[in-house]
């Protein structure tokens, strides 16, 4: 039997967020950028928590970039919303 600790479970939830965001982007012709990037950022943060305990350096670096891109996307969406207002 596989021993799943809380950090592994948190990582699985993060993985689900990222997969869900990708599916949302693929299936929706006009995705809401706040939903898309917010879900990606949440997934990256949750996976980072897991990776800080169960360290895998390449994956940890990947999540850093994933989070940075999501933050950039959220900032871009906020600027676009202000421009429309």
ZAMI-507409 format. One record per residue (C-alpha): chain; y, z, x; residue number from 1; residue in three letters. Coordinates in nm, 3 decimals, padded with zeros to 5 digits. Last residue first. Layout:
ATOM / A / Y / Z / X / NUM / Ala
...
This chain:
ATOM / A / 05.074 / -01.710 / -01.354 / 85 / Unk
ATOM / A / 04.888 / -02.011 / -01.214 / 84 / Unk
ATOM / A / 04.993 / -01.931 / -00.856 / 83 / Unk
ATOM / A / 04.886 / -01.569 / -00.898 / 82 / Unk
ATOM / A / 04.537 / -01.678 / -01.009 / 81 / Unk
ATOM / A / 04.509 / -01.917 / -00.715 / 80 / Unk
ATOM / A / 04.605 / -01.639 / -00.472 / 79 / Unk
ATOM / A / 04.343 / -01.409 / -00.625 / 78 / Unk
ATOM / A / 04.077 / -01.682 / -00.602 / 77 / Unk
ATOM / A / 04.159 / -01.741 / -00.234 / 76 / Unk
ATOM / A / 04.136 / -01.368 / -00.164 / 75 / Unk
ATOM / A / 03.799 / -01.352 / -00.341 / 74 / Unk
ATOM / A / 03.675 / -01.648 / -00.137 / 73 / Unk
ATOM / A / 03.791 / -01.486 / 00.189 / 72 / Unk
ATOM / A / 03.611 / -01.166 / 00.091 / 71 / Unk
ATOM / A / 03.295 / -01.367 / 00.016 / 70 / Unk
ATOM / A / 03.323 / -01.546 / 00.350 / 69 / Unk
ATOM / A / 03.359 / -01.214 / 00.533 / 68 / Unk
ATOM / A / 03.063 / -01.065 / 00.344 / 67 / Unk
ATOM / A / 02.835 / -01.356 / 00.433 / 66 / Unk
ATOM / A / 02.955 / -01.344 / 00.796 / 65 / Unk
ATOM / A / 02.866 / -00.977 / 00.821 / 64 / Unk
ATOM / A / 02.541 / -01.040 / 00.633 / 63 / Unk
ATOM / A / 02.442 / -01.299 / 00.894 / 62 / Unk
ATOM / A / 02.516 / -01.053 / 01.175 / 61 / Unk
ATOM / A / 02.283 / -00.799 / 01.011 / 60 / Unk
ATOM / A / 02.016 / -01.065 / 00.962 / 59 / Unk
ATOM / A / 02.027 / -01.160 / 01.329 / 58 / Unk
ATOM / A / 02.022 / -00.793 / 01.431 / 57 / Unk
ATOM / A / 01.726 / -00.673 / 01.224 / 56 / Unk
ATOM / A / 01.773 / -00.301 / 01.191 / 55 / Unk
ATOM / A / 01.585 / -00.110 / 00.923 / 54 / Unk
ATOM / A / 01.844 / 00.164 / 00.867 / 53 / Unk
ATOM / A / 02.160 / -00.042 / 00.919 / 52 / Unk
ATOM / A / 01.975 / -00.336 / 00.766 / 51 / Unk
ATOM / A / 01.938 / -00.162 / 00.428 / 50 / Unk
ATOM / A / 02.307 / -00.078 / 00.410 / 49 / Unk
ATOM / A / 02.388 / -00.433 / 00.523 / 48 / Unk
ATOM / A / 02.169 / -00.571 / 00.243 / 47 / Unk
ATOM / A / 02.370 / -00.371 / -00.010 / 46 / Unk
ATOM / A / 02.702 / -00.488 / 00.138 / 45 / Unk
ATOM / A / 02.591 / -00.852 / 00.147 / 44 / Unk
ATOM / A / 02.469 / -00.839 / -00.212 / 43 / Unk
ATOM / A / 02.793 / -00.684 / -00.335 / 42 / Unk
ATOM / A / 02.992 / -00.948 / -00.147 / 41 / Unk
ATOM / A / 02.783 / -01.228 / -00.297 / 40 / Unk
ATOM / A / 02.825 / -01.082 / -00.645 / 39 / Unk
ATOM / A / 03.201 / -01.056 / -00.598 / 38 / Unk
ATOM / A / 03.214 / -01.408 / -00.456 / 37 / Unk
ATOM / A / 03.044 / -01.569 / -00.755 / 36 / Unk
ATOM / A / 03.179 / -01.343 / -01.029 / 35 / Unk
ATOM / A / 03.534 / -01.363 / -00.897 / 34 / Unk
ATOM / A / 03.502 / -01.737 / -00.835 / 33 / Unk
ATOM / A / 03.409 / -01.801 / -01.201 / 32 / Unk
ATOM / A / 03.170 / -02.092 / -01.184 / 31 / Unk
ATOM / A / 03.275 / -02.428 / -01.329 / 30 / Unk
ATOM / A / 02.962 / -02.646 / -01.357 / 29 / Unk
ATOM / A / 02.735 / -02.341 / -01.377 / 28 / Unk
ATOM / A / 02.371 / -02.383 / -01.280 / 27 / Unk
ATOM / A / 02.405 / -02.408 / -00.902 / 26 / Unk
ATOM / A / 02.677 / -02.148 / -00.861 / 25 / Unk
ATOM / A / 02.494 / -01.903 / -01.088 / 24 / Unk
ATOM / A / 02.169 / -01.965 / -00.897 / 23 / Unk
ATOM / A / 02.348 / -01.892 / -00.571 / 22 / Unk
ATOM / A / 02.502 / -01.576 / -00.716 / 21 / Unk
ATOM / A / 02.161 / -01.463 / -00.846 / 20 / Unk
ATOM / A / 02.001 / -01.520 / -00.505 / 19 / Unk
ATOM / A / 02.277 / -01.314 / -00.343 / 18 / Unk
ATOM / A / 02.253 / -01.035 / -00.599 / 17 / Unk
ATOM / A / 01.872 / -01.029 / -00.584 / 16 / Unk
ATOM / A / 01.886 / -00.992 / -00.206 / 15 / Unk
ATOM / A / 02.121 / -00.698 / -00.251 / 14 / Unk
ATOM / A / 01.878 / -00.538 / -00.498 / 13 / Unk
ATOM / A / 01.596 / -00.593 / -00.247 / 12 / Unk
ATOM / A / 01.804 / -00.433 / 00.027 / 11 / Unk
ATOM / A / 01.868 / -00.126 / -00.191 / 10 / Unk
ATOM / A / 01.488 / -00.103 / -00.242 / 9 / Unk
ATOM / A / 01.435 / -00.118 / 00.133 / 8 / Unk
ATOM / A / 01.694 / 00.155 / 00.182 / 7 / Unk
ATOM / A / 01.533 / 00.374 / -00.086 / 6 / Unk
ATOM / A / 01.195 / 00.364 / 00.088 / 5 / Unk
ATOM / A / 00.916 / 00.122 / 00.008 / 4 / Unk
ATOM / A / 00.580 / 00.216 / 00.164 / 3 / Unk
ATOM / A / 00.350 / -00.083 / 00.122 / 2 / Unk
ATOM / A / 00.000 / 00.000 / 00.000 / 1 / Unk
